[in-house]
């Protein structure tokens, strides 16, 4: 997948996270979990953009590690939202799948970069 495609995809992910967070009920628990999801979900794209400006392969790998952490954390918050009954699982499934796919894509990118780096 190309850099521009992933920049677009991660931004769309962030926008979808914003919509989901805004659709949560107006309770203290929903507000806390929604804020956590907003922080993690919107940072995936921001950190990926930062990785694209890395100064070295080691810096790129390090920054992609943050992307993986934030995408995986987004999955966690969505799981809690669904399992706590704040939102129906069916309403979260597609976004949760996207978070898991982004986690897998960026994990694979880290492995590829590490493999490439070790051959230099």
C-alpha positions as CSV (number, residue, x, y, z in Angstrom):
1,X,0.0,0.0,0.0
2,X,1.4,3.4,-0.9
3,X,2.1,6.2,1.6
4,X,-0.6,8.5,0.2
5,X,-3.2,5.7,0.5
6,X,-2.3,5.0,4.1
7,X,-2.4,8.7,4.9
8,X,-5.9,8.9,3.5
9,X,-6.9,5.7,5.2
10,X,-5.7,6.7,8.6
11,X,-7.4,10.1,8.3
12,X,-10.7,8.4,7.3
13,X,-10.2,6.2,10.3
14,X,-9.8,9.2,12.6
15,X,-12.9,10.8,11.1
16,X,-14.9,7.6,11.7
17,X,-13.6,7.5,15.3
18,X,-14.9,11.1,15.8
19,X,-18.3,10.1,14.5
20,X,-18.4,7.1,16.8
21,X,-17.3,9.1,19.9
22,X,-20.0,11.7,19.2
23,X,-22.7,9.0,19.0
24,X,-21.9,7.7,22.5
25,X,-24.5,8.3,25.2
26,X,-24.0,11.3,27.4
27,X,-22.7,9.5,30.5
28,X,-19.5,9.9,32.5
29,X,-18.3,6.4,31.5
30,X,-19.1,7.0,27.8
31,X,-17.3,10.4,28.0
32,X,-14.2,8.8,29.5
33,X,-14.0,5.9,27.1
34,X,-14.9,8.2,24.2
35,X,-12.1,10.6,25.0
36,X,-9.6,7.7,25.3
37,X,-10.8,6.4,21.9
38,X,-10.6,9.9,20.4
39,X,-7.0,10.3,21.6
40,X,-5.9,6.9,20.3
41,X,-7.9,6.8,17.1
42,X,-7.0,10.3,15.9
43,X,-3.3,9.8,16.7
44,X,-2.9,6.9,14.4
45,X,-2.8,9.1,11.3
46,X,-0.9,11.9,13.0
47,X,1.9,9.5,14.0
48,X,1.9,7.8,10.6
49,X,2.5,11.2,9.0
50,X,5.3,11.7,11.5
51,X,6.8,8.3,10.5
52,X,6.7,9.4,6.9
53,X,9.0,12.2,7.8
54,X,11.5,10.0,9.7
55,X,15.1,10.8,9.4
56,X,16.4,7.3,9.4
57,X,15.1,3.7,9.2
58,X,15.5,3.3,12.9
59,X,13.4,6.5,13.5
60,X,10.8,5.2,11.0
61,X,10.6,1.9,12.8
62,X,10.2,3.6,16.2
63,X,7.5,6.0,15.0
64,X,5.6,3.1,13.3
65,X,5.7,1.3,16.7
66,X,3.7,4.2,18.1
67,X,1.2,3.9,15.2
68,X,0.8,0.2,16.0
69,X,0.3,0.9,19.7
70,X,-2.4,3.6,19.0
71,X,-4.3,1.5,16.5
72,X,-4.3,-1.5,18.9
73,X,-5.3,0.8,21.8
74,X,-8.2,2.1,19.6
75,X,-9.4,-1.5,19.3
76,X,-9.3,-1.9,23.0
77,X,-11.4,1.2,23.7
78,X,-14.0,0.1,21.0
79,X,-14.1,-3.4,22.6
80,X,-14.8,-1.8,26.0
81,X,-17.5,0.4,24.6
82,X,-19.3,-2.5,23.0
83,X,-18.8,-5.0,25.8
84,X,-20.0,-2.5,28.4
85,X,-23.2,-2.0,26.5
86,X,-22.6,1.7,25.7
87,X,-23.0,0.9,22.0
88,X,-24.2,-2.1,20.1
89,X,-21.4,-4.3,18.7
90,X,-22.9,-4.2,15.2
91,X,-22.4,-0.4,15.2
92,X,-18.7,-0.8,16.0
93,X,-17.7,-3.9,14.0
94,X,-16.5,-2.2,10.8
95,X,-14.5,0.4,12.6
96,X,-13.0,-2.2,14.9
97,X,-12.1,-4.3,11.9
98,X,-10.4,-1.3,10.4
99,X,-8.4,-0.7,13.6
100,X,-7.3,-4.3,13.5
101,X,-6.3,-4.1,9.8
102,X,-4.3,-1.0,10.4
103,X,-2.6,-2.7,13.3
104,X,-1.7,-5.6,11.1
105,X,-0.5,-3.4,8.2
106,X,1.8,-1.3,10.3
107,X,3.1,-4.3,12.2
108,X,4.0,-5.9,8.9
109,X,5.6,-2.6,7.8
110,X,7.8,-2.6,10.8
111,X,8.9,-6.2,10.1
112,X,9.6,-5.3,6.5
113,X,11.6,-2.2,7.5
114,X,13.6,-4.2,10.1
115,X,14.3,-6.9,7.5
116,X,15.4,-4.3,5.0
117,X,17.5,-2.5,7.6
118,X,19.3,-5.7,8.6
119,X,20.3,-6.3,5.0
120,X,22.0,-2.9,4.6
